[in-house]
Amino acid sequence: MTRRVSTSPLAPRRSPLLTVLMALFLIYTLVPLVWLILSATKTQADLFSSPGLWVGDHFAFFSNVHDTLTYRDGIFLRWLANTLLYVVVGAGGATLLATAAGYGLAKYRFPGRRAVFAVILGAVAVPGTALAVPTFLMFSNMGLTNTVWAIIIPSLISPFGLYLMWVYAADAVPDELLEAARIDGAGEIRIFFTVVLRLLAPGIVTVLLFAVVSTWNNYFLPLIMLSEPKLYPLTVGLTQWSGQATGANAQPVYNLVVTGSLLTIAPLVIAFILLQRFWQSGLSAGSVKQ
């Protein structure tokens, strides 16, 4: 008997070049993370006496975590709470506003709609750092600098999230379903919260992930807006610890900076793992027709 070789166009194909490129990309991505994990297990002396990608002479991970959480009366926990506040209110609010605005722009017709679309595209093209100084000057005139609102209010605006939800809602929400809900007597607000949000769930999760990462890693805006250490997010606070290693009264705390950096990225990793299935379904939702 002879074996038949499948020639179906759906059969998986292997590309050696693509495999090598993906392997290199994987190594490039994982090496810094492996270095960070290994460095968080070392004492400060081992950080400078042992290879970066190898364990040190002493396993000090738990002591490093304890010292990080208790250093300077537990200021790290205060920075963590600040970051969570900025993320929950800022990123959560940005996701809700982007969802509502994107749905409205996709399903309602009004004069100036194309002009709004052009403004949103222009806002997407402008980097956030270019707007940081003008935002600081405006907030300074309003007396909002060195307050939590100086971080939360700018975080509520997500042009890319709005554009993404606009494009996603245009195809994910059928006009016939909206008309049926209106005929049944449902109001626009009820339709949005009971019908539209369920259909937009994959897109909402995608926008939420982008907003959470952007707000969690925000550095330049808090740096220029805040002067009180008790209001710092983790990014600015860890940078302040790193700066203590230089100067006349240097206090090297490199092991705390490394351990704090590991603790800082842990919530993002957990969020991506928990929301991965929603994100994958959102990316592929428009590629399959029923």
N, C-alpha and C positions, 0 to 999 in steps of 0.2 A: 504493500500500500504506500502511496505517496502522500506527503503532507502538503496541504494547501497553505500557501502564504497569503495572509490577508492583505489586500490592496485597497481596503476601504480608506477614503480620505479622512475618516474620523480616527484611524489608528494613530496611536501616539508616535511622535517622531522625536528622535534625539539629536541634539546638535552639540558636538564636542566643544566648539568654540563658545557657545552660550553657556555650557556647563562650567567651563573654566572661568568665564567672566562672572558668573553668579557665585562661584566659589571664592573668587578674589573679593567680590563685594561683601560676601558674608564674613570673610576674615577681617576686612577693613571695618566692618560694623561691630564685630564682636570683640576685637582686640582691646579697644578702650574700656569696654564693659568688664572684660576679664581683669584688666589691670586695676580697675576701680575696686572690684570685689576682693582681689588679692591684697591690695594696699590697705583696705579697711580692716584686714586681719593682722596688720603689723603694728608694732610699736613705732614711735617716732624715730628711734635710732635705727630700726630695721628698714624704715623707708629709704634711708640713704646708704645703707650698708648691704642690702640684698638686691638681687635683680628684680626689675619691675614686674616681670611675668612669672615670678616664682614666690613661694611662701617664705616668710621670714623665720628667724630663729625662735620667736615666741608668738604664740597665737593669742592675740589681744583684741579680738573682735568685740566680745561682750564688754570688756573694760572700756574700749573706745566708745561703744554705744552709750554706756553709762556716763562717761565723761562728757560726751557731746550733749546729752540731754540735761546734765546738771551744771555745765560750765556757765559761769556768771549768772547764778540763780535761775538756771533753766531758760535762758533767753531764746534758745533754739526752739523750744516748745511754743513760745510766744510768736516767733517768726512763722512757725508751722500753722498756728491758728490764724495769723494774718493772711497767709497764703490761701488757706482754705476759705476764709471769708471772701477774699478777692475772687477766687475761682467760683464759689457757689453763687454769689450775687452777680459778679461780672460776667463770667462765662455762661451761667444759667440764664441771666437776663438777655445776653447777646443772642443766645440760641432761640429763646422765645420771640424776641423782636425780629430776628432774621426769618423765622418760620412764618410769623404772621404777615410781615411785609412781603416776603417772597410769594406766599400764597395769594395775597391781595393783588400784587402786580401781575401775577400769572393768570388770574381768573377774572379780574375786573378791568373793564375798559374805561378810560377817562382821558381827558385832554392833557397833553404833556407827558404821556407815558413813555414815549421814545426819549424825551429829554431826560427823564429820570433814569432810564436804562443807560444813557451815555454818561451821566454823572456817576452811577454806580461803577461802571467799567473804569472810569477815570480814578475813582477812589481805590479800586483794587490795584491799579498800577502804581499808586503812590506808596512807598514804604512807610511803615509806622514811625521809624526813627526820624524821618523828615518832618513829621508833624509834632514831634515831642516838644521842641522848643516853642513853637507858636502856641501849643496847648498849655505849656507852663506859663507863658506870659498872660494868656487869657485867664487861667485859673488864679494866677497871682493877683490880677486886677479884681477878681471876684472874691478873694480871700479864702480860697479853697485849698491852697497848697498846704502841705504837711497835715493833711487829713486823709481819712480812708476814701473819701469821695473823689479825691484827686486820682485815685487808681481805679475805682469802680466805674465812674462815669465814662471815661474813655474806653474801658473794656466792654461797655455795653454796645459799642458800635463795631459791627463786623461786616464790612462791605463784601468780602468774599463769601461769607456765610449767607448773606442775603442773595447774592447772585446765584449761589449753588442751590438754594431753596427755590428760587424763582424758576430755574431751569428744571429742577426735579418736580416741582408741583405742576408744571405745565403738562407733563405726561402722566404723572402718578395719580392725579385727581380727575376722574372723568366728569365732563360737564353734565352728562345725563344723570349722574348720581346726585349732583348738586341740585338740579332741577327737580328731581324726584323728592328730595328732602324739603325743598321749598313748597312743593305742591302739598306735601303732608302737613304743612304748617310750621315747620321748624324755622327759627330765626337764624340770622347769619352767625351770631356768636355761638349758638347751640350747634350749628352745622360744623363750625370750625373745631370746637372742642370735642364733639362726639363722633364726627365722621372724618374730618380732614386730618386730624392729628394721628389717627390710626393708619391712614394711608401713607402719611409722610414719615412714619416712625424710622425707617432705615436712613432717610436723608437727615432727620433730626439728630440721630446718633452720630452720623458723620460730621455734621456741623458742630455738635457738642464736643466731639473729640478734638477737632481743630481749635475750638475756642478754649477748651481746658488746657491744651498744650501751650497755646499762645499766652494765656494769662499766667499759667504756672511758671513758664520760663521768662516772663517779662522782667527785664532788668533795667533798661535805660530810662524808661518812664518813672519807675519808683526811685531811681537814683537821683533824678533831678527834682522830683516832686517832694520827696520826704527828707527830713533832716533829723527826725526823732527815731532812734534805734528801735523803740518799742513798736513802731509802725512798719518796720521793714518787712518785706517778704523774705523767703529763704534765699533767693538769688543774691540780693543785696547784702543780707546778713552774713552769708558765707564769704562773700568778697571782702567784707570788713574784717573777718577773722583772718583771711589770707593776708591782708595788708598789715596785720600786727607783727608779721615776721620781719619787717624792715623798720628802720628808724632807730633812734637812740634808746627807746624803751621797748625793744623788740621782745615779743612773747610768742615764740614759734608754737603754733598749734596745728601743724600740718596734718597730723593724724586725725584731729577733730574735723578739719576741713574735708578730708577725704571721706571719713565716715559720714559726715553730714551730707555730702554730695550723694553718697549711696542711698541714704535714707530719703533724700529729696526726690530721686528718680523712682523709688520703689512704688509710690502711689500711682504714677503714670503708667508703669509697667502693669500693675494690677488692673487699672482702668482699661487698658488696651486688651488685656486677656479676657476680662469679663464682657466687654462690648464688641469683641471681635466678630462674633457671628452676626450681630446686627449690621456691622460695618460691611462685611463681605456680601450680605444680602442686598445692602444698599448699592454697592458698586455694580452688582450684576442684575439689578432689578429691571433695567431698561434693555437688557440684551436678549431676553426671552419673551416671545409673544405666545399668549395662550391661544 
